[in-house]
């Protein structure tokens, strides 16, 4: 009976050690990244800041998303265009990574709706 207790203690200690080693290794590893999207260690543009200005205009995000999927820009209103054209151009590739041609097209359309918007970058 004494040997069963020793084996049980030995297994318990081994199990605890294995759990602690695995947790330590998991904390030291860097998360995997997809090559070409975001290089490790590089902090992307603050997307919350980029999107928050669009969310400040009621319905703006919905108007923009409809124009992305339909390719039609006539539903984007002047207030939304004003906010969109005032965004930092560095936000655009982060906000629309799958369609890099969309932001310039929307900006061009917004220049027709809000004539002074072409001056913003």
C-alpha distances in whole Angstrom, upper triangle without the diagonal:
4,5,5,7,9,10,11,13,14,16,17,19,20,21,23,25,26,27,29,31,32,34,35,37,38,40,41,43,46,47,48,52,55,57,61,60,59,58,55,56,59,59,61,64,63,63,63,66,68,67,67,71,72,70,72,75,74,74,74,71,71,75,74,71,73,76,73,72,76,78,80,81,83,81,80,82,84,81,78,80,81,77,76,79,78,75,74,74,71,69,71,69,65,66,68,66,66,70,72,75,75,75,79,80,79,81,84,84,83,86,89,87,87,90,89,85,86,86,82,80
4,5,5,6,9,10,11,12,14,16,17,18,20,21,23,24,26,27,29,30,32,33,35,36,38,40,41,45,46,47,51,54,56,60,59,58,57,53,54,57,58,60,63,62,62,62,65,67,66,67,70,71,69,71,74,74,73,74,70,71,75,73,71,73,76,73,72,76,78,80,81,83,81,80,81,83,80,78,80,80,76,76,78,77,73,73,73,70,68,70,68,64,66,67,65,66,70,71,75,74,75,78,79,78,80,83,83,83,85,88,87,86,89,88,84,85,85,81,78
4,5,5,6,9,10,10,12,14,15,16,18,20,21,22,24,26,27,28,30,31,33,34,36,38,39,43,43,45,49,51,54,57,57,55,54,51,52,55,56,58,61,61,61,61,64,65,65,65,69,69,68,70,73,73,72,72,69,70,73,72,69,72,74,71,70,74,76,78,79,81,79,78,80,82,79,76,78,79,75,74,76,76,72,71,71,68,66,68,66,62,64,65,63,64,67,69,72,72,73,76,77,77,78,81,82,81,84,86,85,85,87,86,82,83,83,80,77
4,5,5,6,9,10,10,12,14,15,16,18,20,21,22,24,26,27,29,30,31,33,35,36,38,41,42,43,47,49,52,55,55,54,53,50,50,54,54,56,59,58,58,58,62,63,62,63,67,67,65,68,70,70,69,70,66,67,70,69,66,69,71,68,68,71,73,75,76,79,76,75,77,79,76,74,75,76,73,72,74,73,70,69,69,66,64,66,63,60,61,63,61,61,65,67,70,70,70,74,75,74,76,79,79,79,81,84,82,82,85,84,80,81,81,77,75
4,5,5,6,8,10,10,12,14,15,16,18,20,21,23,24,26,27,29,30,32,33,35,37,40,41,43,46,49,51,55,54,53,52,49,49,53,53,55,58,57,57,57,60,62,61,61,65,66,64,66,69,68,68,68,65,66,69,68,65,68,70,68,67,71,72,75,75,78,75,74,76,78,75,72,74,75,71,70,73,72,68,67,68,65,63,65,63,59,60,62,60,61,65,66,69,69,69,73,74,73,75,78,78,78,80,83,81,81,84,82,79,80,80,76,73
4,5,5,6,9,10,11,12,14,15,16,18,20,21,22,24,26,27,29,30,32,33,35,38,39,41,45,48,50,53,53,51,50,47,48,51,52,54,57,56,57,56,59,61,61,61,65,65,64,66,69,69,68,68,65,66,70,68,65,68,70,67,67,71,72,75,75,78,75,74,76,78,75,72,74,75,71,70,72,71,68,67,67,64,62,64,62,58,60,61,59,60,64,65,69,69,69,72,74,73,74,77,78,77,80,82,81,81,83,82,78,79,79,75,72
4,5,5,6,8,10,10,12,14,15,16,18,20,21,22,24,26,27,28,30,32,33,37,37,39,43,45,47,51,51,49,48,45,46,49,50,52,55,55,55,55,58,59,59,60,63,64,62,64,67,67,67,66,63,64,67,66,63,66,68,65,64,68,70,72,73,76,73,72,74,76,73,70,72,73,69,68,70,70,66,65,65,62,60,62,59,56,58,59,57,58,61,63,66,66,67,70,71,71,72,75,76,75,78,80,79,79,81,80,76,77,77,74,71
4,5,5,6,9,10,10,12,14,15,17,18,20,21,23,24,26,27,29,31,32,35,36,38,41,44,47,50,49,48,47,44,45,48,48,51,53,53,53,52,56,57,56,57,61,61,59,62,65,64,64,64,61,61,65,63,61,63,66,63,62,66,68,70,71,73,71,70,72,73,71,68,70,70,67,66,68,67,64,63,63,60,58,60,58,55,56,57,55,56,60,61,65,64,65,68,69,69,70,73,73,73,76,78,77,77,79,78,74,75,75,72,69
4,5,5,6,9,10,11,12,14,15,17,18,20,21,23,24,26,27,29,31,34,35,37,41,44,46,49,49,47,46,43,43,47,47,49,52,51,52,51,54,56,56,56,60,60,59,61,64,64,63,63,60,61,65,63,61,64,66,63,63,66,68,70,70,73,71,69,71,73,70,67,69,70,66,65,67,66,63,62,62,59,57,59,57,54,55,57,55,56,59,61,64,64,64,67,69,68,69,73,73,72,75,77,76,76,78,77,73,74,74,70,68
4,6,5,6,9,10,11,12,14,16,16,18,20,21,23,24,26,27,29,32,34,35,39,42,44,48,47,45,44,41,42,45,46,48,51,51,51,51,54,56,55,56,60,60,59,61,64,64,63,63,60,61,64,63,60,63,65,62,62,66,67,69,70,73,70,69,71,72,70,67,69,69,65,64,67,66,62,61,61,58,56,58,56,53,54,56,54,54,58,59,63,63,63,66,68,67,68,72,72,72,74,77,76,75,78,76,73,73,73,70,67
4,5,5,6,9,10,10,12,14,15,16,18,20,21,22,24,26,27,31,31,33,37,39,42,45,45,43,42,39,40,43,44,46,49,49,49,49,52,53,53,54,57,58,56,59,61,61,61,61,57,58,61,60,57,60,62,59,59,62,64,66,67,70,67,66,68,70,67,64,66,67,63,62,64,64,60,59,59,56,54,56,53,50,52,53,51,52,55,57,60,60,61,64,65,65,66,69,70,69,72,74,73,73,75,74,70,71,71,67,65
4,5,5,6,9,10,11,12,14,15,17,18,20,21,23,25,26,30,30,32,36,39,41,45,44,42,42,38,39,42,42,45,48,47,47,47,50,51,51,51,55,56,54,56,59,59,59,59,55,56,60,58,56,59,61,58,57,61,63,65,65,68,66,64,66,68,65,62,64,65,61,60,63,62,58,57,58,54,53,54,52,49,50,52,50,51,54,56,59,59,59,62,64,63,64,68,68,67,70,73,71,71,73,72,69,69,69,66,63
4,5,5,6,9,10,11,12,14,16,17,18,20,21,23,25,28,29,32,35,38,40,44,43,41,40,37,37,41,41,44,47,46,46,46,49,51,51,51,55,55,54,56,59,59,59,59,55,57,60,58,56,59,61,58,58,62,63,65,66,68,66,65,66,68,65,62,64,64,61,60,62,61,57,56,57,53,52,54,51,48,50,51,49,51,54,55,59,59,59,62,64,63,64,67,68,67,70,72,71,71,73,71,68,69,69,65,62
4,6,5,6,9,10,11,12,14,15,16,18,20,21,23,26,27,29,33,36,38,41,41,39,38,35,36,39,40,42,45,45,45,45,48,50,50,51,54,55,53,56,59,59,58,58,54,56,59,57,55,58,59,56,56,60,61,64,64,67,65,63,65,67,64,61,63,64,60,59,61,60,56,55,55,52,51,52,50,47,48,50,48,49,52,53,57,57,57,60,62,61,63,66,66,66,68,71,70,70,72,70,67,67,67,64,61
4,5,5,6,9,10,11,12,14,16,17,19,20,22,25,26,27,31,34,36,40,39,37,37,33,34,38,38,40,43,43,43,43,46,47,47,48,51,52,50,53,56,55,55,55,51,53,56,54,52,55,56,53,53,57,58,61,61,64,62,60,62,64,61,58,60,61,57,56,58,58,54,53,53,50,48,50,48,44,46,47,45,46,50,51,55,54,55,58,59,59,60,63,64,63,66,68,67,67,69,68,64,65,65,61,59
4,5,5,6,9,10,11,12,14,15,17,19,21,24,25,27,31,34,36,39,38,37,36,32,33,36,36,39,42,41,41,41,44,46,45,46,50,50,49,51,54,54,54,54,50,52,55,53,51,54,56,53,53,57,58,60,60,63,61,59,61,63,60,57,59,59,56,55,57,56,52,51,52,48,47,49,47,43,45,46,44,46,49,50,54,54,54,57,59,58,59,62,63,62,65,67,66,66,68,66,63,64,64,60,57
4,5,5,6,9,10,11,12,14,16,17,19,22,24,26,30,33,35,38,37,35,34,31,31,35,35,38,41,40,41,41,44,46,46,46,50,51,49,52,55,55,55,54,51,52,55,53,51,54,56,53,53,57,58,61,61,64,61,60,62,63,60,57,59,59,56,55,57,56,52,51,51,47,46,48,46,43,45,46,44,45,49,50,54,53,53,56,58,58,59,62,63,62,64,67,66,66,68,66,63,63,63,59,56
4,6,5,6,9,10,11,12,14,16,17,20,21,23,27,30,32,35,35,33,32,29,30,33,34,36,39,39,39,40,43,44,44,45,48,49,48,50,53,53,53,52,49,50,53,51,49,52,54,50,51,54,55,58,58,61,59,58,60,61,59,56,57,58,54,53,55,54,50,49,49,46,45,46,44,41,42,44,41,43,46,47,51,51,51,54,56,55,56,60,60,60,62,65,64,64,66,65,61,61,61,58,55
4,6,5,6,9,10,11,13,15,16,19,20,22,26,29,31,34,33,32,31,28,28,32,32,34,37,36,37,37,40,41,41,42,45,46,45,47,50,50,50,49,46,47,50,49,46,49,51,48,48,52,53,56,56,59,56,55,57,58,56,53,54,55,51,50,52,51,48,47,47,44,42,44,42,38,40,41,39,41,44,45,49,49,49,52,54,53,54,57,58,57,60,62,61,61,63,62,58,59,59,55,53
4,5,5,6,9,10,11,13,15,18,19,22,25,29,31,34,33,31,30,27,27,30,30,33,36,35,36,36,39,41,40,41,45,45,44,46,50,50,50,49,46,48,51,49,47,50,51,48,49,53,54,56,56,59,57,55,57,58,55,52,54,54,51,49,52,50,47,46,46,43,41,43,41,38,40,41,39,41,45,45,49,49,49,52,54,53,54,57,58,57,59,62,61,60,63,61,58,58,58,54,51
4,5,5,6,9,10,11,13,16,18,20,24,27,29,32,31,30,28,25,25,29,30,32,35,35,36,36,39,41,41,42,45,46,45,47,50,51,50,50,46,48,51,49,47,50,51,48,49,52,53,56,56,59,57,55,57,58,56,53,54,54,51,49,51,50,47,45,45,42,41,43,40,37,39,41,38,40,44,44,48,48,48,51,53,52,53,56,57,57,59,62,61,60,62,61,57,58,57,54,51
4,5,5,6,9,10,11,14,15,17,21,24,26,30,29,27,26,23,24,27,28,30,33,33,33,34,37,38,38,39,43,43,42,45,48,48,48,47,43,45,48,46,43,47,48,45,45,49,50,52,53,56,54,52,54,55,53,50,51,52,48,47,49,48,44,43,43,40,38,40,38,35,36,38,36,37,40,41,45,45,45,48,50,50,51,54,55,54,56,59,58,58,60,59,55,55,55,52,49
4,5,5,6,9,10,13,14,17,20,24,26,29,28,26,25,22,22,25,26,28,31,30,31,31,34,36,36,37,40,41,40,42,45,45,45,44,41,43,46,44,42,45,46,43,44,48,48,51,51,54,52,50,52,53,50,48,49,49,46,45,47,46,42,41,41,38,36,38,36,33,35,36,34,36,39,40,44,44,43,47,48,48,49,52,53,52,54,57,56,56,58,56,53,53,53,49,47
4,5,5,7,9,12,14,17,20,24,26,29,28,26,24,21,21,24,25,28,31,30,31,32,34,36,36,37,40,41,41,43,46,47,46,45,42,44,47,45,43,46,48,45,45,49,50,52,52,55,53,51,53,54,51,48,50,50,46,45,47,46,42,40,41,37,36,38,36,33,35,37,35,37,40,40,44,44,44,47,49,48,49,52,53,52,55,57,57,56,58,56,53,53,53,49,46
4,5,5,6,10,12,14,18,21,23,26,26,24,22,19,19,23,24,26,30,30,31,31,34,35,36,37,40,41,40,43,46,46,46,45,42,44,46,44,42,45,46,43,44,47,48,51,51,54,52,50,52,53,51,48,49,49,46,44,46,45,41,40,40,36,35,37,34,32,34,35,33,34,38,38,42,43,42,45,47,47,48,51,52,51,53,56,56,55,57,55,52,52,52,48,45
4,6,6,8,9,12,16,19,21,24,23,21,20,17,18,21,22,24,27,27,28,28,31,32,33,34,37,38,37,40,42,43,43,41,38,40,43,40,38,42,43,40,40,44,45,47,47,50,48,47,49,50,47,44,46,46,43,41,43,42,38,37,37,34,32,34,32,29,31,32,30,31,35,36,39,40,39,42,44,44,45,48,49,48,50,53,53,52,54,53,49,49,49,46,43
4,6,8,10,13,16,20,22,24,23,21,20,16,16,19,20,22,25,25,26,27,29,31,31,32,35,36,36,38,41,42,42,40,37,39,42,40,38,41,43,40,40,44,45,47,47,50,48,46,48,48,46,43,44,45,41,40,42,40,37,35,36,32,31,33,31,28,30,32,30,32,35,35,39,39,39,42,44,43,44,47,48,47,49,52,51,51,53,51,47,48,48,44,41
4,7,10,12,15,19,20,23,22,20,18,14,14,18,19,22,25,26,27,28,30,31,32,33,36,37,37,39,42,43,43,42,39,41,43,41,39,43,43,40,41,45,45,48,48,51,49,47,49,49,47,44,45,45,42,40,42,41,37,35,35,32,31,33,31,28,30,32,30,32,35,35,39,39,39,41,44,43,44,47,48,48,49,53,52,51,53,51,48,48,47,44,41
4,6,9,12,15,17,20,19,17,16,12,13,17,18,20,24,24,25,27,29,30,31,32,35,36,36,38,41,42,42,40,37,39,41,39,37,40,41,38,39,42,43,45,45,48,47,45,47,48,46,43,43,44,40,39,40,39,36,34,34,30,29,31,28,26,28,30,27,29,32,32,36,37,36,39,41,41,42,45,46,46,47,50,50,49,51,50,46,46,46,42,39
4,6,9,13,14,17,16,13,12,9,10,13,14,17,20,21,22,24,26,27,27,29,32,33,33,35,38,39,39,37,34,36,38,35,34,37,38,34,35,39,39,42,42,45,43,41,44,44,42,39,40,40,37,35,37,36,32,30,30,26,26,27,25,22,25,26,23,25,29,29,33,33,33,35,38,37,38,41,42,42,44,47,46,46,47,46,42,42,42,39,35
4,6,10,12,15,14,12,12,9,11,13,14,16,19,20,20,22,24,25,25,27,30,30,30,33,36,36,36,34,31,33,35,32,30,34,35,31,32,36,36,39,39,42,41,39,41,42,40,37,37,38,35,33,35,34,30,29,28,25,24,25,23,20,22,23,21,23,26,26,30,30,30,33,35,35,36,39,40,40,42,45,44,44,45,44,40,40,41,37,34
4,7,9,12,12,11,10,9,11,13,15,16,20,21,21,23,25,25,26,28,31,31,31,34,36,37,36,34,31,32,35,32,30,33,33,30,31,34,34,37,38,41,40,38,41,42,40,37,37,38,35,33,34,34,30,29,28,24,24,24,21,19,21,22,19,20,24,25,28,29,29,32,34,34,35,38,39,39,41,44,43,43,45,44,40,40,40,37,34
4,6,9,8,7,7,7,10,11,13,13,17,18,18,21,23,23,23,26,28,28,29,32,34,35,34,32,28,30,32,29,27,30,30,27,28,32,31,34,34,38,37,35,38,39,37,34,34,35,32,30,31,31,27,26,24,21,20,21,18,16,18,19,16,17,21,21,25,25,26,28,30,30,31,34,35,35,37,40,40,40,42,41,37,36,37,34,30
4,6,6,7,8,9,13,13,15,14,17,19,19,22,24,23,23,26,28,28,29,32,33,34,33,31,27,29,30,27,25,28,28,25,26,29,29,32,32,36,35,34,36,37,36,33,33,34,31,29,30,31,27,25,24,21,20,20,16,15,17,17,14,15,18,18,22,23,24,26,28,29,30,32,33,34,36,38,39,39,40,39,36,35,36,33,29
4,6,7,7,9,13,13,15,15,18,20,20,23,25,24,25,28,30,29,31,34,35,36,35,32,29,31,32,29,27,30,30,26,27,30,30,33,33,37,36,35,37,38,37,34,34,35,32,29,30,31,27,25,23,20,20,20,16,16,18,18,14,15,18,18,22,23,24,26,28,29,30,32,34,34,36,38,39,39,40,39,36,35,35,32,29
4,6,7,10,13,12,14,13,16,19,18,22,23,22,23,26,28,27,29,32,33,34,33,30,27,29,30,26,25,28,27,24,25,28,27,30,30,34,34,32,35,35,35,31,31,32,29,26,27,28,24,22,20,17,17,17,13,13,16,15,12,13,16,15,18,20,21,22,24,26,26,28,30,31,32,35,36,36,37,36,32,31,32,29,25
4,7,9,12,10,12,10,13,15,15,18,20,18,19,23,24,24,25,28,29,31,29,27,24,26,27,23,22,25,25,21,23,26,25,28,28,32,31,29,32,33,32,28,28,29,27,24,25,25,22,20,18,15,15,14,11,10,13,13,9,11,14,13,17,18,19,21,23,24,24,27,28,29,30,33,33,33,35,34,30,29,30,27,24
4,6,8,7,8,7,11,13,14,17,18,17,19,22,23,24,25,27,29,31,30,27,24,27,28,25,24,27,27,23,25,28,28,30,30,33,33,30,33,33,32,29,28,29,26,24,25,25,21,19,18,14,14,15,12,10,13,14,11,14,16,16,19,20,20,22,25,25,25,28,30,30,31,34,34,34,35,34,30,30,30,27,23
4,6,6,9,9,13,16,16,20,21,20,22,25,26,27,28,31,33,34,33,31,28,30,32,28,27,31,30,27,29,32,31,34,33,37,36,34,36,36,35,32,32,32,29,27,28,27,24,21,20,16,17,18,15,13,17,18,15,17,20,19,22,24,23,25,28,28,28,31,33,33,34,37,37,37,38,36,33,32,32,29,25
4,6,8,10,14,16,17,20,21,21,23,25,27,28,29,31,34,35,35,32,30,32,34,30,29,33,33,29,31,35,34,36,36,39,39,36,38,39,37,34,34,34,31,29,30,29,26,23,22,19,19,20,18,16,19,20,17,20,23,22,26,27,26,28,31,31,31,34,36,35,37,40,40,39,40,39,35,35,35,31,28
4,6,9,13,15,16,19,20,20,22,24,26,28,28,30,33,35,35,32,30,32,34,31,30,34,34,31,33,36,35,38,37,40,39,36,38,38,36,33,33,33,30,29,29,28,25,22,22,18,18,20,18,16,19,21,19,22,24,23,27,28,27,29,32,31,31,34,36,35,37,40,40,39,40,38,35,34,34,30,27
4,6,10,12,14,17,17,17,20,22,23,25,26,28,30,32,32,29,27,30,31,28,28,31,31,28,30,33,32,35,34,37,36,33,35,35,33,30,30,30,27,25,26,25,21,18,18,14,15,17,15,13,16,18,16,19,22,20,24,24,23,25,28,28,28,31,33,32,33,36,36,35,36,34,31,31,30,27,23
4,7,8,11,13,14,14,17,18,20,22,23,24,27,29,29,27,24,27,29,26,25,29,29,26,29,32,31,33,32,35,34,31,32,32,30,27,28,27,24,23,23,22,19,16,16,13,13,15,14,11,14,17,16,19,21,20,23,23,22,24,27,26,26,29,31,30,31,35,34,33,34,32,29,29,28,25,22
4,6,8,11,12,11,14,16,17,18,20,22,24,26,26,23,21,24,25,22,22,26,25,23,25,28,27,29,28,31,30,27,29,29,27,24,24,24,21,19,20,19,15,13,13,10,9,12,10,8,11,13,12,16,17,16,20,20,18,20,23,23,22,26,27,26,28,31,31,30,31,29,26,26,25,22,19
4,6,9,9,8,11,13,14,15,17,19,21,23,23,21,19,22,23,20,20,24,23,21,24,27,26,27,26,29,28,25,26,26,24,21,21,21,17,16,17,16,12,10,10,7,6,10,9,7,9,12,12,16,17,16,19,18,16,18,21,20,20,23,25,23,25,28,28,26,28,26,22,23,22,18,16
4,5,5,6,9,10,12,14,15,16,19,21,22,19,17,21,22,19,20,24,23,22,24,27,27,28,26,29,27,24,25,25,22,20,21,20,17,16,17,15,12,11,12,10,8,11,12,9,10,14,14,18,19,18,21,20,17,20,23,21,21,24,25,24,25,29,28,26,28,26,23,23,23,19,17
4,5,5,6,8,10,11,12,14,17,19,19,16,14,17,19,16,16,20,20,18,21,24,23,25,23,26,24,21,22,23,20,18,18,19,15,14,16,15,11,11,12,10,7,10,10,7,7,11,12,15,16,16,19,17,15,18,20,19,19,22,23,22,24,27,26,25,27,25,22,23,23,19,17
4,5,5,6,9,10,10,12,15,17,17,15,13,17,19,17,17,21,21,20,22,25,25,26,24,26,24,21,22,22,20,17,19,18,15,14,17,15,12,13,15,13,10,13,14,11,10,14,15,18,19,19,22,20,18,21,23,20,20,24,25,23,25,28,26,25,27,26,22,24,24,20,19
4,6,5,7,9,10,11,14,16,17,15,14,18,19,17,18,21,22,21,23,26,25,26,24,26,24,21,21,21,18,16,17,16,12,12,15,12,10,10,13,12,9,12,14,12,11,15,16,20,20,19,21,20,17,20,22,19,19,23,23,21,23,26,24,23,25,23,20,21,21,17,16
4,6,6,7,9,11,13,15,16,13,12,15,16,14,15,19,18,17,20,23,22,22,20,23,21,18,19,18,16,13,14,14,10,9,12,10,7,8,10,9,6,8,11,9,8,11,14,17,17,16,18,16,13,16,18,16,15,19,20,18,20,23,21,20,22,21,17,19,19,15,13
4,5,5,6,9,11,13,13,10,8,12,14,12,12,16,16,15,18,21,20,21,19,21,19,16,17,17,15,12,14,14,10,10,13,12,9,11,13,12,9,10,12,10,8,11,14,16,16,16,18,16,13,17,18,16,16,20,20,18,20,23,21,20,23,22,18,20,21,17,16
4,5,5,6,9,11,13,11,10,13,15,14,15,18,19,18,21,23,23,23,21,23,20,17,17,17,14,12,14,14,10,11,14,12,10,13,15,15,12,13,16,14,12,15,18,20,20,20,22,19,17,20,21,18,18,22,22,19,22,24,22,21,24,22,19,21,22,18,17
4,5,5,7,10,12,10,10,13,14,13,15,18,18,18,21,23,22,22,19,21,18,15,15,14,11,10,11,10,7,8,11,9,8,11,13,14,11,13,16,15,12,15,18,21,20,20,21,18,15,18,19,16,16,19,19,16,18,21,19,17,20,18,15,18,18,15,15
4,5,6,8,9,6,6,10,10,9,11,14,14,15,17,19,19,18,16,17,15,12,12,12,10,7,9,10,6,7,10,10,9,12,14,15,12,12,15,14,11,13,17,19,18,18,19,15,13,16,17,14,14,17,17,14,17,19,17,16,19,18,15,18,19,15,16
4,5,7,8,7,6,9,11,11,12,15,16,16,19,20,21,20,18,19,16,14,14,15,12,9,13,13,10,11,14,14,12,15,17,18,14,15,18,16,13,16,19,20,20,21,22,18,17,20,20,17,17,21,20,17,20,22,20,19,22,22,19,21,22,19,19
4,6,9,8,9,12,13,13,15,18,18,19,22,23,23,22,20,20,17,15,14,14,10,9,12,12,9,11,14,13,13,16,18,19,16,17,20,19,16,19,22,24,23,23,24,21,19,21,22,18,18,22,21,18,20,22,19,18,21,20,18,21,21,18,19
4,6,6,8,10,10,11,14,15,16,18,20,21,21,20,17,17,14,11,10,10,7,6,10,10,8,10,13,13,13,17,19,20,17,18,21,20,17,19,22,24,23,23,23,20,18,20,20,16,17,20,18,15,18,19,16,15,19,18,16,19,20,18,19
4,6,8,9,10,12,13,14,16,18,19,20,21,19,17,17,13,12,11,12,9,8,12,13,11,13,16,16,16,20,22,23,20,20,23,22,18,20,24,24,23,24,24,21,19,22,22,18,19,22,19,17,20,21,18,18,21,21,19,22,24,21,22
4,6,5,6,9,10,11,12,14,16,16,17,16,14,14,10,9,9,12,10,8,12,13,12,13,16,17,17,20,21,23,20,19,22,21,17,18,22,22,21,22,22,18,18,20,19,16,18,20,18,16,19,20,17,17,21,22,19,22,24,22,22
4,5,5,6,9,10,11,12,15,15,16,14,12,13,10,7,8,10,8,5,8,10,9,9,12,14,13,17,18,19,16,15,18,18,14,15,19,20,18,19,19,15,14,17,16,13,14,17,15,13,16,17,14,15,19,19,16,19,21,18,19
4,5,5,6,9,10,10,12,14,15,14,13,14,11,10,11,13,12,8,11,13,11,10,14,15,13,16,17,18,15,14,16,15,12,12,16,17,16,17,18,14,13,17,16,13,15,18,16,15,18,19,17,18,21,21,18,20,22,19,19
4,5,5,6,9,10,11,12,14,13,12,13,10,9,11,14,13,10,13,15,14,13,16,18,17,20,20,21,18,17,19,18,14,14,18,18,17,19,19,15,15,18,17,14,16,19,17,16,20,20,18,19,23,23,20,22,25,22,22
4,6,5,6,9,10,10,11,10,8,9,6,5,8,11,11,8,10,13,12,11,14,17,16,19,19,21,18,16,19,19,15,15,18,18,16,18,17,13,13,16,14,11,14,16,13,12,16,16,14,16,19,20,18,20,22,20,21
4,5,5,6,9,10,10,10,8,10,8,7,10,12,12,8,9,13,11,9,12,15,14,17,16,18,15,13,15,15,12,11,15,15,13,14,14,10,10,13,12,9,11,14,12,11,15,16,14,16,19,20,16,18,20,18,18
4,5,5,6,9,10,10,10,13,10,10,13,16,15,12,13,16,15,13,16,18,16,19,18,19,16,14,15,15,11,10,14,13,12,14,14,11,12,15,14,11,14,17,15,15,19,19,18,19,22,23,20,21,24,22,21
4,5,5,6,8,8,8,10,8,9,12,16,16,13,14,17,17,15,17,20,19,22,21,22,19,17,18,19,15,14,17,15,14,16,15,12,14,16,14,12,15,17,14,15,19,19,17,19,22,24,21,22,25,23,23
4,5,5,5,5,5,8,7,8,11,14,15,12,12,16,16,13,15,18,18,20,19,21,18,15,17,18,15,13,16,14,12,14,13,9,11,13,10,9,12,13,11,12,16,16,15,17,20,21,18,19,22,21,21
4,6,6,8,8,12,11,11,15,17,18,14,14,17,17,14,16,19,17,19,18,19,16,13,14,15,12,10,12,11,9,11,10,7,9,12,10,9,13,14,13,14,17,18,18,19,22,23,20,20,23,21,20
4,6,8,10,13,12,13,17,20,20,17,17,21,20,17,20,22,21,23,21,22,20,17,17,18,15,12,14,12,11,14,13,10,13,16,13,13,16,17,16,17,21,21,20,22,25,27,23,24,27,25,24
4,5,8,10,10,12,16,19,20,17,17,21,21,18,20,23,22,24,23,24,22,19,20,21,18,15,17,15,13,16,14,11,14,16,13,12,16,17,14,16,20,19,19,21,24,26,23,23,27,25,25
4,7,10,11,11,15,18,19,16,16,19,19,16,18,21,21,22,21,22,20,17,18,20,17,14,16,14,11,13,11,9,12,13,9,10,13,13,11,14,17,16,16,19,21,23,20,20,24,23,22
4,6,7,9,12,15,17,15,14,18,18,16,17,21,21,23,21,24,22,19,20,22,19,16,19,18,15,16,14,11,13,14,10,9,13,13,10,12,15,14,14,17,19,21,19,19,23,22,22
4,6,6,9,11,14,11,10,14,15,13,14,17,18,20,19,22,20,17,19,21,18,16,19,18,15,16,14,10,11,12,9,7,10,10,7,9,12,11,10,13,16,18,15,16,20,19,19
4,6,8,10,13,12,11,14,16,15,16,19,20,23,22,25,23,20,23,24,21,19,23,22,19,20,17,14,15,15,12,10,13,12,8,10,12,11,9,13,15,18,16,17,21,20,21
4,6,10,12,10,10,14,15,14,16,19,19,22,22,25,22,20,22,23,20,19,22,21,19,20,18,15,15,17,14,11,14,14,11,11,14,13,11,14,17,19,17,19,22,21,22
4,7,8,6,7,10,11,10,12,15,16,19,19,21,19,17,20,21,17,17,20,20,18,18,17,13,13,14,12,9,11,12,9,8,12,11,9,11,14,16,14,16,19,18,19
4,6,5,6,9,10,11,12,14,16,19,20,23,20,19,22,23,19,19,23,24,21,21,20,16,15,16,15,11,12,14,10,9,12,11,8,9,13,15,13,15,18,17,19
4,5,5,6,9,10,10,12,15,18,19,22,20,19,22,23,20,21,24,25,22,22,21,17,16,16,15,12,12,13,10,7,10,10,6,6,10,11,10,13,15,14,17
4,5,5,6,9,10,11,13,17,18,21,19,18,22,22,19,20,24,25,23,23,22,18,16,17,17,13,13,15,13,10,12,13,10,9,12,12,11,14,16,14,17
4,5,5,6,9,10,11,15,16,18,16,15,19,19,16,16,20,21,19,19,18,15,13,15,14,11,11,13,12,9,12,13,10,10,14,14,11,14,16,14,15
4,5,5,6,8,10,13,14,17,15,14,18,18,16,16,20,21,18,18,16,13,11,12,12,8,8,10,9,5,8,10,8,7,10,11,8,10,13,11,13
4,6,5,6,9,12,14,17,15,15,19,19,17,18,22,23,21,20,19,16,13,14,14,11,9,12,11,8,9,11,9,7,10,9,6,10,11,9,11
4,6,5,7,10,12,15,13,13,17,17,14,16,19,21,19,19,18,16,13,14,15,12,11,14,13,10,12,14,12,11,13,12,9,12,13,10,11
4,5,5,9,10,12,10,10,13,14,11,13,16,18,16,15,15,12,9,11,12,8,8,11,11,8,11,13,12,11,13,13,9,11,12,10,10
4,5,8,9,12,11,10,14,15,14,14,18,19,17,15,15,13,9,10,11,9,6,9,10,7,8,12,11,9,11,10,6,7,9,6,7
4,7,9,11,11,11,15,16,14,16,19,21,19,18,18,16,12,13,15,12,10,13,14,11,12,15,14,12,13,11,8,9,9,6,7
4,6,8,7,8,12,12,11,13,16,18,17,15,16,14,10,12,14,12,10,14,15,13,14,17,16,15,16,14,11,12,12,8,7
4,5,6,8,10,11,11,13,15,18,17,15,16,15,11,12,16,14,12,15,17,15,16,20,19,17,18,16,13,13,12,9,6
4,5,6,8,10,10,11,13,16,14,11,13,12,9,10,13,12,10,14,16,15,15,19,19,18,18,17,13,12,12,9,6
4,6,6,7,9,11,12,15,14,12,14,14,11,12,16,15,14,17,19,18,19,22,23,21,22,20,17,16,16,13,9
4,6,5,6,9,10,13,13,11,14,13,10,12,15,14,13,17,18,17,19,22,22,20,22,20,17,17,17,13,11
4,5,5,6,8,11,10,8,10,9,6,9,12,11,11,14,16,15,17,20,20,19,21,20,16,16,17,14,11
4,6,5,5,9,8,6,9,10,8,11,13,14,14,16,18,18,20,23,23,23,24,23,19,19,20,17,14
4,6,6,9,10,9,13,12,11,14,16,16,16,19,21,20,22,25,25,24,26,25,21,21,22,18,15
4,6,9,9,9,12,10,9,13,14,13,14,17,18,18,20,23,22,22,24,23,19,20,21,18,15
4,6,6,6,9,8,8,11,12,12,13,16,17,17,19,22,22,22,24,24,20,20,21,19,16
4,6,6,10,10,10,13,15,15,16,19,20,20,22,25,25,25,27,27,23,22,24,21,18
4,6,9,9,11,14,14,15,17,19,20,21,23,25,25,26,28,28,24,24,26,23,21
4,5,6,8,10,11,12,14,16,16,18,20,22,22,23,25,25,22,21,23,21,19
4,6,7,8,10,11,12,14,16,17,18,21,22,22,23,23,20,19,20,18,16
4,6,6,6,9,10,11,13,15,16,18,19,20,21,22,18,17,19,18,16
4,6,5,6,9,10,11,12,14,16,17,18,19,20,17,16,18,17,15
4,5,5,6,9,10,10,12,15,15,16,17,17,13,13,15,13,11
4,5,5,6,9,10,10,13,14,15,15,16,12,11,13,12,11
4,5,5,6,9,10,11,13,14,15,16,13,12,15,15,14
4,5,5,6,9,10,10,12,13,15,11,11,14,13,13
4,5,5,6,9,10,10,11,11,8,8,11,10,9
4,5,5,7,9,10,10,12,9,8,11,12,12
4,5,5,7,9,10,12,10,10,14,14,14
4,5,5,6,8,9,7,8,11,11,13
4,6,5,5,7,5,5,9,10,12
4,6,6,9,9,9,12,14,16
4,6,9,9,10,13,14,16
4,6,6,8,10,11,14
4,6,7,9,11,14
4,6,6,8,12
4,5,6,9
4,6,8
4,7
4
